[in-house]
Amino acid sequence: MINLKNPDLYNNREISWLQFNTRVLKQAQDESLPLLERLKFLAIYGTNLDEFYMIRIAGLKKLFAAGIIVSSADKLTPLQQLREIRKYLHQEQQVVEHCMNGILKKLEPEGISIKEYHEVNQHQRNYLNRYFNENIYPVIIPIAVDATHPFPHLNNLSFGLIVKLRDSDNAAIERFGIIRVPRVIERFIELENHIYVPIESIVAQHVEDLFPGYSLIKFASFRVTRNADIEIEEEEADDFLEILEEGLKLRRKGAMVRLEVGSDGDDEIINFFNRHTNVYKDDIYKFHTFLNLSSLWQIVSNKHFAHLLSEPFKTKTLPPLDSSDNIFNTLEKQDILLYHPYESFDPVVKLIQSASKDPDVVSIKMTLYRSGTDSPIVKALMSASDSGKQVTVMVELKARFDEENNLIWAKALEKAGAHVIYGIKGFKVHAKATLITKKKNGKLKQYAHLGTGNYNPSTSKIYTDMSYLTSKDEITSDMTRFFHFLTGFSKKGKLNELYMSPSQIKPKILSLIQNETRKKSDGEIIVKLNSLVDDDVIRALYKASQAGVKINLIVRGICCLKPGVEGVSENIRVISILGKYLEHARAFYFKNDEAGVYISSADWMPRNLTRRIELLTAIKDPKAKEKIIQILKLQCADNSLAHELQSDGSYIKVKQQEDTKAINNHVMLEEYVNKVSKAVAKDSSSAIDQIIVNIFSEEA
């Protein structure tokens, strides 16, 4: 009997995430993509890595400091994980720099270049000098560091210059200083002909203006990363808003976990800096390109060069939602399953806006996790509350890195008269749900939206997610119970038609896997997720594979399961799809289950299954169910964007076989939706309905 708890059967969570980010980097290396599209993936890579250090590395350091030895199924200690991560990232840094230099070199013939101050002509230098005096000098912060001037506190992601100076009156006196560059100053100053000059290159030319009486000996740019994970002692939090606001301030002051230094940073400069900050030597990264890859968004977003990005897709609203008919009447006739961004998120926005204006609507209840900075949905909720409707909104203030934005919306909603819930003690509310109650023929009728993604119209254009719209009584009744659970006191929180974590989703998932296991070789499972980490679920999948169940896993990011292990997971295939859109939907197919198809807000991670409020929804409508199955099968067949996980933990890009057709599911889904949209414009006959039902099935 094989021991399914053997640590050799599990990929390390952190290394698996790093490999996901490496796949993002490979998109930047893909020469078939437009140049700014490649630069965009470099920016995403950098942003991802910032968050990884702020949260995951910071967490491992805290585990190590607390003396915790084993923290995951692979049995690697926090110290072993830190060593592996640092080794991985230091090796990958050379790849990043080579990729960056290659892209920038190819951008020059296209009219985009990044140049240092000394590389531009005198006319351009004159402009930069004026710009410095007028826009930079008044806000930049020169800081002397000596016995009477302590080393300054540097907030998370602070950027600036370390300078070594010589006293002009006494050459024997040398001193160090720090120049902090505030975030209000752009990372690059753009000259004519789309020449971008890094800010540190300009500031370095004016160091002696900032420190009069001293001459510059040498300098290096720097960037610091701090622990940004907010710990909230909820037992002591009488005012959750106040405690969170205090936590956001503390985030800027967390322990320093990474130091990035420019190529001019020699040992003397690094040692000076580190005497005051005490960053571990292997968490210091010396770059031969400019710091802060996420700042590349400034160049990527230049509208003059849109032709150097992938062609944008205009999302479509398809029948029956493309008409001017009342959306509530439509949902009384049929359920609707939308697949974003191919199908527009606008109908979801329209549902909330219609509810806010409809005089017969009496209440709107909604969960908000990440809603964006200029949310039409939140504005509609405020309008509904102003007009006297009962509006209840669960605003999750612990949505990482969106806390500040959510605080703003929560206060605005409260001011408009909405009943705002700020969280459930001990849990994050990650479910995506809306319930609208309306008077209809003297009775109350309810309408629901359940989604896999956030109520954010902006990200809905670049994230793939699913929306389920229904007026089925069995679902809306359960959603009423769900919102009562959020607003009241309940230790049970059990739903009948839906499944809610922390008590119901994991047992249901294990039960569904076990049911397929009993069917042995007639069993089939297809799962689409962002992350697969939970040990119990992985062991259940291993047992299903051992029984002969055919299992396909589409896991974008972390996957701790190892496929293809003899006697354990030979019947499991794992792919990760990276491309134009960020795969974010969670959808599951179990061949022998009565419902068969489910969507969820939850990944299969311990935090989602046991420490968050999530929802799992069975999709029983035949058209919606078939649509999801065909989407899943199409993605399993992808041979253009898919990377397949190997038993050793590495990923290999899936290659198109000579006798097969290229299947790029992102391109094909765009084409199908365009085809349906054009057909609808020409012909409104019932034949169109059949095209819509099968838009995802033709190549699956």
C-alpha positions as CSV (number, residue, x, y, z in Angstrom):
1,M,0.0,0.0,0.0
2,I,1.4,3.4,-1.1
3,N,1.5,6.0,1.7
4,L,-0.4,9.0,0.2
5,K,1.0,11.2,3.0
6,N,4.5,10.7,1.7
7,P,6.0,14.2,1.3
8,D,7.5,13.2,-2.0
9,L,4.0,13.2,-3.5
10,Y,3.5,16.9,-3.0
11,N,5.0,20.0,-4.7
12,N,6.0,22.8,-2.4
13,R,3.4,25.6,-2.4
14,E,5.9,28.4,-2.7
15,I,8.1,26.8,-5.4
16,S,4.9,26.0,-7.3
17,W,3.9,29.7,-7.2
18,L,7.4,30.7,-8.4
19,Q,7.0,28.4,-11.3
20,F,3.7,30.1,-12.1
21,N,5.5,33.4,-12.2
22,T,8.1,31.9,-14.4
23,R,5.4,31.0,-16.8
24,V,4.4,34.7,-16.8
25,L,8.0,35.5,-17.5
26,K,7.9,33.0,-20.5
27,Q,5.1,35.0,-21.9
28,A,7.5,38.0,-21.9
29,Q,10.0,35.9,-23.7
30,D,7.6,34.8,-26.4
31,E,8.7,36.4,-29.6
32,S,5.4,35.7,-31.3
33,L,3.7,38.3,-29.1
34,P,3.7,42.0,-29.8
35,L,6.5,43.9,-28.0
36,L,4.5,45.9,-25.6
37,E,2.5,42.8,-24.8
38,R,5.7,41.2,-23.8
39,L,6.7,44.2,-21.7
40,K,3.3,44.0,-20.0
41,F,4.0,40.5,-18.9
42,L,7.3,41.7,-17.4
43,A,5.4,44.3,-15.4
44,I,3.0,41.6,-14.2
45,Y,5.9,39.4,-13.3
46,G,7.4,42.2,-11.2
47,T,4.1,43.1,-9.5
48,N,3.5,39.4,-8.6
49,L,7.0,39.1,-7.1
50,D,6.5,42.2,-5.0
51,E,3.4,40.7,-3.5
52,F,5.1,37.3,-3.0
53,Y,7.9,38.9,-1.0
54,M,5.5,41.2,1.0
55,I,3.3,38.2,2.0
56,R,4.8,34.8,1.5
57,I,8.5,35.5,2.2
58,A,7.4,37.6,5.2
59,G,5.3,34.8,6.4
60,L,8.0,32.2,6.2
61,K,10.4,34.5,8.0
62,K,7.8,34.8,10.8
63,L,7.4,31.0,11.0
64,F,11.2,30.6,11.1
65,A,11.4,33.2,13.9
66,A,8.7,31.4,15.8
67,G,10.6,28.1,15.7
68,I,7.9,26.3,13.6
69,I,9.6,23.4,11.8
70,V,7.0,21.8,9.4
71,S,4.3,23.9,7.7
72,S,3.2,22.0,4.6
73,A,2.6,18.5,3.2
74,D,6.0,18.4,1.5
75,K,7.6,18.7,4.9
76,L,10.0,21.4,4.0
77,T,10.9,23.6,6.9
78,P,10.5,27.4,6.6
79,L,14.3,27.8,6.4
80,Q,14.5,25.2,3.7
81,Q,11.8,26.9,1.7
82,L,13.5,30.3,2.1
83,R,16.8,28.8,0.8
84,E,15.1,27.2,-2.2
85,I,13.2,30.4,-3.0
86,R,16.3,32.6,-2.8
87,K,18.3,30.3,-5.0
88,Y,15.4,30.1,-7.5
89,L,15.0,33.9,-7.7
90,H,18.7,34.8,-7.9
91,Q,19.1,32.3,-10.8
92,E,16.0,33.7,-12.6
93,Q,17.1,37.3,-12.2
94,Q,19.6,36.8,-15.0
95,V,16.8,35.6,-17.3
96,V,14.7,38.6,-16.4
97,E,17.5,41.0,-17.2
98,H,18.3,39.3,-20.5
99,C,14.5,39.4,-21.4
100,M,14.2,43.0,-20.5
101,N,17.3,44.1,-22.5
102,G,16.1,42.1,-25.5
103,I,12.6,43.7,-25.5
104,L,14.0,47.2,-25.1
105,K,16.5,46.8,-27.9
106,K,13.6,45.7,-30.2
107,L,11.4,48.6,-29.1
108,E,14.0,51.2,-30.3
109,P,13.2,50.7,-34.1
110,E,9.5,51.0,-33.2
111,G,10.2,54.5,-31.7
112,I,10.3,53.7,-27.9
113,S,13.6,53.9,-26.0
114,I,14.8,54.1,-22.4
115,K,17.9,56.3,-22.1
116,E,20.0,57.6,-19.2
117,Y,20.5,61.3,-18.7
118,H,24.0,61.2,-20.2
119,E,22.7,59.4,-23.4
120,V,20.4,62.2,-24.5
121,N,21.4,65.4,-26.4
122,Q,22.0,68.8,-24.8
123,H,18.6,70.2,-25.8
124,Q,16.9,67.3,-24.0
125,R,19.2,67.7,-21.0
126,N,18.2,71.3,-20.7
127,Y,14.6,70.2,-20.6
128,L,15.3,67.6,-18.0
129,N,17.2,70.2,-15.9
130,R,14.2,72.6,-16.0
131,Y,11.9,69.7,-15.2
132,F,14.0,68.8,-12.2
133,N,13.9,72.4,-10.9
134,E,10.2,72.9,-11.4
135,N,8.8,69.4,-10.6
136,I,11.2,67.3,-8.7
137,Y,13.3,69.6,-6.5
138,P,10.4,71.0,-4.5
139,V,9.1,67.5,-3.5
140,I,12.2,65.3,-3.3
141,I,13.7,64.5,0.1
142,P,17.5,64.6,0.7
143,I,18.4,63.0,4.0
144,A,21.8,63.2,5.7
145,V,22.8,60.1,7.7
146,D,25.3,60.7,10.6
147,A,25.4,60.8,14.4
148,T,22.9,63.7,14.5
149,H,20.8,62.6,11.6
150,P,19.4,59.0,12.1
151,F,18.7,56.7,9.3
152,P,15.2,57.4,8.0
153,H,12.3,55.0,8.1
154,L,11.6,53.8,4.6
155,N,8.0,52.8,3.8
156,N,7.1,49.7,1.9
157,L,8.2,49.9,-1.7
158,S,10.2,53.1,-1.1
159,F,12.5,54.0,-3.9
160,G,15.4,56.4,-4.0
161,L,19.2,56.8,-4.2
162,I,22.0,56.0,-1.7
163,V,24.8,58.6,-2.2
164,K,28.3,58.9,-1.0
165,L,29.5,62.5,-0.7
166,R,32.7,64.4,-0.1
167,D,32.9,67.7,1.8
168,S,34.0,70.4,-0.7
169,D,36.0,72.2,2.0
170,N,37.7,69.2,3.4
171,A,38.4,66.3,1.0
172,A,39.1,64.0,4.0
173,I,35.5,64.1,5.1
174,E,33.1,61.7,3.4
175,R,29.5,61.1,4.3
176,F,26.5,59.1,3.2
177,G,23.0,60.2,2.5
178,I,19.7,59.0,1.2
179,I,17.5,60.7,-1.4
180,R,13.9,59.5,-1.2
181,V,11.9,59.8,-4.4
182,P,8.2,60.3,-3.6
183,R,5.7,58.2,-5.5
184,V,4.0,61.3,-6.8
185,I,6.9,61.6,-9.2
186,E,6.7,59.4,-12.3
187,R,9.2,56.6,-12.7
188,F,10.2,57.7,-16.1
189,I,10.2,61.3,-17.6
190,E,9.0,61.1,-21.2
191,L,10.8,63.3,-23.8
192,E,9.8,63.9,-27.4
193,N,10.1,61.0,-29.7
194,H,9.0,58.7,-26.8
195,I,12.4,58.7,-25.0
196,Y,11.9,57.6,-21.4
197,V,14.6,58.7,-18.9
198,P,14.6,56.9,-15.5
199,I,14.0,59.3,-12.6
200,E,17.2,58.2,-10.7
201,S,19.3,59.2,-13.7
202,I,18.0,62.7,-13.5
203,V,18.2,63.0,-9.7
204,A,21.8,61.8,-9.8
205,Q,22.8,64.8,-11.9
206,H,21.5,67.1,-9.2
207,V,22.8,65.5,-6.1
208,E,25.1,68.5,-5.4
209,D,22.1,70.8,-5.7
210,L,20.4,68.7,-3.0
211,F,23.5,68.6,-0.7
212,P,25.1,72.1,-1.2
213,G,28.8,72.1,-0.2
214,Y,29.3,68.4,-1.1
215,S,30.4,66.7,-4.2
216,L,29.1,63.3,-5.4
217,I,31.5,60.4,-5.2
218,K,29.1,57.6,-6.1
219,F,25.5,56.6,-5.9
220,A,23.1,53.6,-6.4
221,S,19.4,53.4,-6.7
222,F,17.5,51.3,-4.1
223,R,14.1,49.9,-3.4
224,V,12.9,48.2,-0.2
225,T,10.1,45.7,0.4
226,R,8.5,45.2,3.8
227,N,6.2,42.7,5.4
228,A,2.7,43.9,4.2
229,D,0.5,41.3,5.8
230,I,-1.9,42.9,8.3
231,E,-2.7,41.1,11.5
232,I,-5.9,42.1,13.1
233,E,-6.7,41.0,16.6
234,E,-10.5,40.8,16.1
235,E,-11.2,39.8,19.6
236,E,-10.1,43.2,20.7
237,A,-11.5,45.1,17.7
238,D,-14.5,47.1,19.0
239,D,-14.4,49.3,15.9
240,F,-13.3,47.2,13.0
241,L,-12.9,50.2,10.7
242,E,-10.6,51.9,13.2
243,I,-8.5,48.8,13.7
244,L,-8.1,48.2,10.0
245,E,-7.1,51.8,9.3
246,E,-4.4,51.5,12.0
247,G,-3.3,48.2,10.3
248,L,-2.9,50.0,7.0
249,K,-0.6,52.5,8.6
250,L,1.5,49.7,10.2
251,R,1.8,47.9,6.8
252,R,4.1,50.7,5.7
253,K,6.3,50.0,8.8
254,G,6.5,46.2,8.6
255,A,9.9,44.4,8.9
256,M,12.1,44.8,5.8
257,V,12.2,41.6,3.8
258,R,14.0,42.6,0.6
259,L,16.5,45.1,-0.7
260,E,16.9,45.8,-4.4
261,V,20.0,47.8,-5.5
262,G,21.0,49.2,-8.9
263,S,24.1,48.1,-10.7
264,D,26.2,50.9,-9.3
265,G,25.6,49.6,-5.8
266,D,29.1,48.3,-4.7
267,D,29.9,46.5,-1.5
268,E,30.5,49.8,0.4
269,I,27.2,51.3,-0.5
270,I,25.3,48.0,0.2
271,N,27.1,47.6,3.6
272,F,26.3,51.1,4.6
273,F,22.6,50.7,3.8
274,N,22.4,47.3,5.5
275,R,24.1,48.4,8.7
276,H,20.9,50.4,9.3
277,T,18.3,48.0,7.8
278,N,19.7,44.5,8.5
279,V,18.3,42.7,5.4
280,Y,19.5,39.2,5.1
281,K,22.3,39.0,2.5
282,D,20.4,36.5,0.2
283,D,17.4,38.9,0.2
284,I,19.5,41.6,-1.4
285,Y,19.2,41.6,-5.2
286,K,21.6,43.7,-7.4
287,F,20.0,44.5,-10.8
288,H,21.7,45.5,-14.0
289,T,18.5,46.9,-15.3
290,F,16.5,49.7,-13.6
291,L,14.5,48.8,-10.5
292,N,10.7,48.3,-10.2
293,L,9.5,46.2,-13.1
294,S,5.9,47.1,-12.3
295,S,6.7,50.7,-13.4
296,L,6.8,49.4,-17.0
297,W,3.0,49.9,-17.0
298,Q,3.8,53.6,-17.7
299,I,5.3,52.6,-21.0
300,V,2.8,49.9,-21.8
301,S,-0.1,52.3,-21.4
302,N,1.2,54.7,-24.0
303,K,-1.7,55.0,-26.4
304,H,0.5,56.0,-29.3
305,F,1.7,52.4,-29.5
306,A,-1.5,50.4,-29.1
307,H,-0.5,48.5,-32.2
308,L,2.3,46.9,-30.2
309,L,-0.2,45.3,-27.9
310,S,-2.5,42.3,-28.6
311,E,-5.6,43.5,-30.4
312,P,-8.2,44.3,-27.8
313,F,-11.5,42.3,-27.9
314,K,-14.7,44.1,-27.6
315,T,-16.9,42.1,-25.2
316,K,-20.3,41.2,-26.5
317,T,-23.8,41.1,-25.0
318,L,-25.6,38.2,-26.6
319,P,-29.2,37.1,-26.6
320,P,-31.4,37.2,-24.6
321,L,-29.7,40.0,-22.8
322,D,-29.0,42.2,-25.8
323,S,-32.5,43.4,-26.1
324,S,-34.3,46.2,-24.3
325,D,-36.5,43.8,-22.4
326,N,-36.8,44.0,-18.7
327,I,-33.9,41.9,-17.3
328,F,-36.1,40.6,-14.5
329,N,-38.7,39.2,-17.0
330,T,-35.9,37.5,-18.8
331,L,-34.6,35.8,-15.7
332,E,-38.1,34.6,-14.9
333,K,-38.1,32.7,-18.2
334,Q,-34.6,31.2,-18.1
335,D,-31.3,30.9,-16.2
336,I,-28.3,32.5,-17.9
337,L,-24.6,31.6,-17.7
338,L,-22.1,34.2,-18.9
339,Y,-18.5,33.5,-19.6
340,H,-16.5,36.7,-19.2
341,P,-14.7,38.6,-20.8
342,Y,-16.0,37.0,-24.1
343,E,-19.5,37.8,-22.9
344,S,-19.9,41.2,-21.4
345,F,-20.1,41.9,-17.6
346,D,-22.5,44.7,-18.5
347,P,-25.7,42.6,-17.9
348,V,-24.6,42.1,-14.3
349,V,-24.0,45.9,-13.9
350,K,-27.4,46.5,-15.6
351,L,-29.1,44.1,-13.2
352,I,-27.9,46.1,-10.2
353,Q,-28.7,49.4,-11.9
354,S,-32.1,48.3,-12.9
355,A,-32.8,47.1,-9.4
356,S,-31.7,50.5,-8.0
357,K,-34.3,52.3,-10.2
358,D,-37.2,49.8,-10.2
359,P,-39.9,51.1,-7.9
360,D,-41.0,47.5,-7.2
361,V,-37.6,46.4,-5.9
362,V,-37.7,46.5,-2.1
363,S,-34.2,45.2,-1.2
364,I,-30.7,44.5,-2.6
365,K,-28.2,42.3,-0.8
366,M,-24.7,42.0,-2.0
367,T,-21.1,40.9,-1.1
368,L,-18.2,43.1,-2.2
369,Y,-14.6,41.9,-2.2
370,R,-12.9,43.9,-4.9
371,S,-15.1,46.4,-6.6
372,G,-12.5,48.8,-8.2
373,T,-11.9,52.5,-7.8
374,D,-14.8,53.9,-9.8
375,S,-17.5,51.3,-9.4
376,P,-20.9,51.8,-11.2
377,I,-22.2,49.0,-9.0
378,V,-21.4,50.7,-5.7
379,K,-22.9,53.9,-7.1
380,A,-26.1,52.1,-8.0
381,L,-26.3,50.6,-4.5
382,M,-25.9,54.1,-3.0
383,S,-28.6,55.4,-5.4
384,A,-30.9,52.6,-4.3
385,S,-30.3,53.3,-0.7
386,D,-30.9,57.0,-1.2
387,S,-34.3,56.2,-2.8
388,G,-35.4,54.3,0.2
389,K,-34.7,50.7,-0.8
390,Q,-33.2,48.3,1.8
391,V,-29.6,47.9,0.8
392,T,-27.3,45.5,2.7
393,V,-23.7,45.2,1.6
394,M,-21.0,42.9,3.0
395,V,-17.8,44.9,2.3
396,E,-14.8,42.7,3.0
397,L,-12.3,45.0,4.5
398,K,-9.7,42.3,4.7
399,A,-9.4,41.9,0.9
400,R,-5.6,42.1,0.7
401,F,-4.3,45.3,-1.0
402,D,-7.8,46.5,-1.6
403,E,-8.5,47.4,2.1
404,E,-8.1,51.1,1.6
405,N,-10.4,51.2,-1.4
406,N,-13.0,49.1,0.4
407,L,-12.8,51.4,3.4
408,I,-13.7,54.4,1.1
409,W,-16.7,52.5,-0.4
410,A,-17.9,51.2,2.9
411,K,-18.0,54.7,4.4
412,A,-19.8,56.1,1.3
413,L,-22.4,53.3,1.4
414,E,-23.0,53.9,5.1
415,K,-23.4,57.7,4.4
416,A,-26.0,56.8,1.8
417,G,-28.0,54.9,4.3
418,A,-27.0,51.3,3.4
419,H,-26.6,48.7,6.1
420,V,-22.9,47.8,5.8
421,I,-21.3,44.7,7.3
422,Y,-17.5,44.9,7.7
423,G,-16.7,41.2,8.0
424,I,-17.3,38.0,9.9
425,K,-15.0,37.5,12.9
426,G,-12.3,35.0,12.1
427,F,-13.2,34.7,8.4
428,K,-12.9,36.5,5.1
429,V,-16.0,36.7,3.0
430,H,-14.9,35.8,-0.5
431,A,-18.3,34.7,-1.9
432,K,-19.6,36.7,-4.9
433,A,-23.4,36.9,-4.5
434,T,-26.3,39.3,-5.1
435,L,-29.9,38.9,-4.1
436,I,-32.6,41.2,-5.3
437,T,-36.2,41.1,-3.9
438,K,-39.0,42.6,-5.8
439,K,-42.8,43.0,-5.5
440,K,-44.5,41.0,-8.2
441,N,-48.3,40.6,-8.4
442,G,-48.7,41.2,-4.7
443,K,-46.0,38.7,-3.8
444,L,-42.2,38.9,-3.3
445,K,-40.0,37.5,-6.1
446,Q,-36.3,37.1,-5.9
447,Y,-33.5,37.2,-8.4
448,A,-29.9,36.2,-7.9
449,H,-26.4,36.5,-9.3
450,L,-23.6,34.1,-8.3
451,G,-20.1,34.5,-9.7
452,T,-16.6,33.2,-9.7
453,G,-15.1,36.7,-9.8
454,N,-15.3,40.1,-8.3
455,Y,-17.9,42.8,-9.0
456,N,-15.3,44.8,-10.9
457,P,-16.2,45.9,-14.4
458,S,-12.6,46.8,-15.2
459,T,-11.0,43.4,-14.3
460,S,-14.0,41.6,-15.9
461,K,-12.5,42.6,-19.3
462,I,-9.2,40.8,-18.6
463,Y,-10.1,38.0,-16.2
464,T,-12.0,34.9,-17.3
465,D,-14.9,34.4,-14.9
466,M,-18.4,32.9,-14.9
467,S,-21.7,34.6,-13.9
468,Y,-24.9,32.6,-13.1
469,L,-28.1,34.6,-13.2
470,T,-31.3,32.9,-12.0
471,S,-34.7,33.4,-10.3
472,K,-35.1,29.8,-9.2
473,D,-36.8,29.7,-5.8
474,E,-34.6,27.0,-4.4
475,I,-31.5,29.1,-5.0
476,T,-32.9,32.5,-4.0
477,S,-34.3,31.0,-0.7
478,D,-30.8,29.6,0.1
479,M,-29.3,33.0,-0.6
480,T,-31.7,34.6,1.8
481,R,-30.4,32.2,4.4
482,F,-26.9,33.0,3.4
483,F,-27.3,36.8,3.9
484,H,-29.1,36.2,7.2
485,F,-26.0,34.3,8.2
486,L,-23.8,37.2,7.3
487,T,-25.9,39.8,9.1
488,G,-26.9,37.9,12.2
489,F,-25.5,35.3,14.6
490,S,-25.3,31.7,13.5
491,K,-22.9,28.9,14.3
492,K,-24.4,26.5,11.8
493,G,-24.7,28.4,8.5
494,K,-26.0,25.3,6.6
495,L,-27.6,25.8,3.2
496,N,-29.8,23.4,1.3
497,E,-29.2,24.0,-2.4
498,L,-26.0,25.9,-2.2
499,Y,-22.8,24.9,-0.3
500,M,-21.0,27.3,2.0
501,S,-17.5,27.1,3.5
502,P,-16.2,26.7,6.1
503,S,-18.6,23.8,6.9
504,Q,-20.0,22.5,3.6
505,I,-17.8,23.0,0.5
506,K,-14.9,20.7,1.5
507,P,-17.1,17.8,2.5
508,K,-19.1,18.2,-0.7
509,I,-16.0,18.2,-2.9
510,L,-14.6,15.1,-1.1
511,S,-18.0,13.4,-1.6
512,L,-18.1,14.2,-5.3
513,I,-14.5,12.9,-5.8
514,Q,-15.4,9.7,-3.8
515,N,-18.5,9.2,-5.9
516,E,-16.4,9.2,-9.1
517,T,-13.9,6.9,-7.3
518,R,-16.6,4.3,-6.8
519,K,-17.3,4.3,-10.5
520,K,-13.6,3.4,-11.2
521,S,-12.7,3.6,-14.9
522,D,-16.2,5.0,-15.7
523,G,-15.4,8.0,-13.5
524,E,-14.4,11.4,-14.9
525,I,-13.5,14.7,-13.3
526,I,-12.6,18.0,-14.9
527,V,-11.6,20.8,-12.5
528,K,-10.7,24.4,-13.3
529,L,-9.1,26.4,-10.5
530,N,-6.5,29.0,-9.6
531,S,-4.8,27.0,-7.0
532,L,-4.8,23.4,-5.6
533,V,-3.2,23.0,-2.2
534,D,-5.5,21.2,0.2
535,D,-3.9,17.9,1.3
536,D,-7.2,16.1,1.9
537,V,-8.5,17.0,-1.5
538,I,-5.2,16.0,-3.2
539,R,-5.3,12.6,-1.4
540,A,-8.9,12.0,-2.6
541,L,-7.8,12.8,-6.2
542,Y,-4.9,10.4,-5.8
543,K,-7.3,7.6,-4.6
544,A,-9.6,8.4,-7.6
545,S,-6.7,8.1,-10.0
546,Q,-5.6,4.8,-8.4
547,A,-9.2,3.5,-9.0
548,G,-9.0,4.4,-12.7
549,V,-10.9,7.7,-12.7
550,K,-9.9,10.0,-15.6
551,I,-8.9,13.4,-14.1
552,N,-8.1,16.6,-15.9
553,L,-7.0,19.6,-13.8
554,I,-6.7,23.1,-15.2
555,V,-4.8,24.9,-12.5
556,R,-3.5,28.3,-13.4
557,G,-1.2,28.9,-10.4
558,I,-0.2,26.8,-7.4
559,C,-0.6,23.0,-7.8
560,C,0.8,20.9,-4.9
561,L,-0.5,17.7,-6.6
562,K,2.1,15.7,-8.6
563,P,0.6,14.0,-11.7
564,G,2.0,11.0,-13.5
565,V,3.4,9.3,-10.5
566,E,3.4,5.5,-11.0
567,G,0.8,3.8,-8.9
568,V,-0.6,7.1,-7.6
569,S,-1.5,9.7,-10.2
570,E,-1.1,8.1,-13.6
571,N,-4.6,9.0,-14.6
572,I,-4.2,12.7,-13.6
573,R,-3.2,15.4,-16.1
574,V,-2.5,19.0,-15.0
575,I,-2.3,22.0,-17.3
576,S,-1.8,25.7,-16.6
577,I,-3.2,28.2,-19.2
578,L,-1.5,31.6,-19.6
579,G,-2.3,34.0,-22.3
580,K,-4.2,37.2,-23.2
581,Y,-6.6,36.7,-20.3
582,L,-6.0,35.8,-16.7
583,E,-7.8,32.5,-16.0
584,H,-9.8,33.1,-12.9
585,A,-13.0,31.0,-13.1
586,R,-13.6,28.0,-10.8
587,A,-15.7,25.4,-12.5
588,F,-16.0,21.6,-11.9
589,Y,-17.4,18.6,-13.8
590,F,-18.2,15.3,-12.2
591,K,-19.5,12.8,-14.7
592,N,-21.5,10.6,-12.4
593,D,-23.0,13.3,-10.1
594,E,-26.7,14.1,-10.5
595,A,-26.0,17.8,-11.0
596,G,-22.6,17.2,-12.6
597,V,-21.5,20.8,-12.9
598,Y,-20.6,23.4,-10.3
599,I,-19.1,26.9,-10.1
600,S,-17.5,28.4,-7.1
601,S,-15.8,31.4,-5.6
602,A,-13.4,29.1,-3.9
603,D,-10.1,27.5,-4.9
604,W,-9.1,24.2,-3.3
605,M,-6.8,25.7,-0.7
606,P,-7.2,25.4,3.1
607,R,-7.8,29.1,3.4
608,N,-10.8,28.9,1.0
609,L,-12.2,25.7,2.3
610,T,-11.8,26.2,6.1
611,R,-11.1,29.9,6.8
612,R,-13.3,31.8,4.4
613,I,-17.0,32.3,3.6
614,E,-17.3,30.9,0.1
615,L,-20.1,29.6,-2.1
616,L,-20.4,26.5,-4.3
617,T,-23.3,26.4,-6.8
618,A,-24.7,23.4,-8.7
619,I,-25.6,24.4,-12.2
620,K,-28.6,22.3,-13.1
621,D,-29.9,24.3,-16.1
622,P,-29.2,22.1,-19.1
623,K,-28.0,24.9,-21.5
624,A,-25.7,26.5,-18.8
625,K,-24.5,23.1,-17.7
626,E,-23.5,22.0,-21.3
627,K,-21.9,25.4,-21.9
628,I,-19.5,24.9,-18.9
629,I,-18.7,21.3,-19.9
630,Q,-17.7,22.4,-23.4
631,I,-15.6,25.3,-22.1
632,L,-13.7,22.9,-19.8
633,K,-13.2,20.4,-22.6
634,L,-12.0,23.1,-25.0
635,Q,-9.4,24.2,-22.4
636,C,-8.2,20.7,-21.9
637,A,-7.6,20.4,-25.6
638,D,-5.6,23.7,-25.8
639,N,-2.2,23.2,-27.4
640,S,-1.2,26.9,-27.8
641,L,-1.5,28.4,-24.3
642,A,-1.2,25.3,-22.1
643,H,1.8,24.2,-20.0
644,E,1.6,20.7,-18.6
645,L,2.8,19.9,-15.1
646,Q,5.3,17.0,-14.9
647,S,5.8,14.5,-12.0
648,D,9.0,16.3,-11.0
649,G,7.2,19.6,-10.5
650,S,8.4,21.2,-13.7
651,Y,6.1,22.5,-16.5
652,I,6.5,21.8,-20.3
653,K,4.7,23.9,-22.9
654,V,2.1,21.8,-24.7
655,K,3.1,21.5,-28.4
656,Q,0.7,21.2,-31.3
657,Q,1.1,17.8,-33.1
658,E,1.8,17.8,-36.8
659,D,-1.6,16.3,-37.7
660,T,-3.7,18.4,-35.3
661,K,-5.2,21.8,-35.5
662,A,-3.9,24.7,-33.4
663,I,-6.2,25.3,-30.4
664,N,-5.8,28.6,-28.7
665,N,-8.9,28.7,-26.5
666,H,-8.7,32.5,-26.0
667,V,-8.6,33.2,-29.7
668,M,-11.3,30.6,-30.5
669,L,-13.7,31.9,-27.9
670,E,-13.3,35.4,-29.2
671,E,-14.0,34.2,-32.7
672,Y,-17.1,32.2,-31.6
673,V,-18.6,35.2,-29.8
674,N,-17.9,37.5,-32.7
675,K,-19.6,34.9,-35.0
676,V,-22.6,34.7,-32.9
677,S,-22.9,38.4,-32.5
678,K,-22.7,38.9,-36.3
679,A,-25.3,36.2,-36.8
680,V,-27.7,37.8,-34.4
681,A,-27.3,41.1,-36.1
682,K,-28.4,39.5,-39.4
683,D,-31.0,37.0,-38.2
684,S,-33.1,37.0,-35.1
685,S,-34.7,33.6,-35.9
686,S,-34.8,30.8,-33.3
687,A,-31.9,29.1,-35.2
688,I,-29.6,31.6,-33.5
689,D,-30.4,30.1,-30.1
690,Q,-28.8,26.8,-31.2
691,I,-25.6,28.6,-32.2
692,I,-25.5,30.3,-28.8
693,V,-25.9,27.0,-27.0
694,N,-23.0,25.5,-29.0
695,I,-20.7,28.4,-29.3
696,F,-18.0,26.7,-27.2
697,S,-18.6,23.1,-28.4
698,E,-17.5,23.1,-32.0
699,E,-13.8,22.5,-31.4
700,A,-13.9,20.9,-27.9
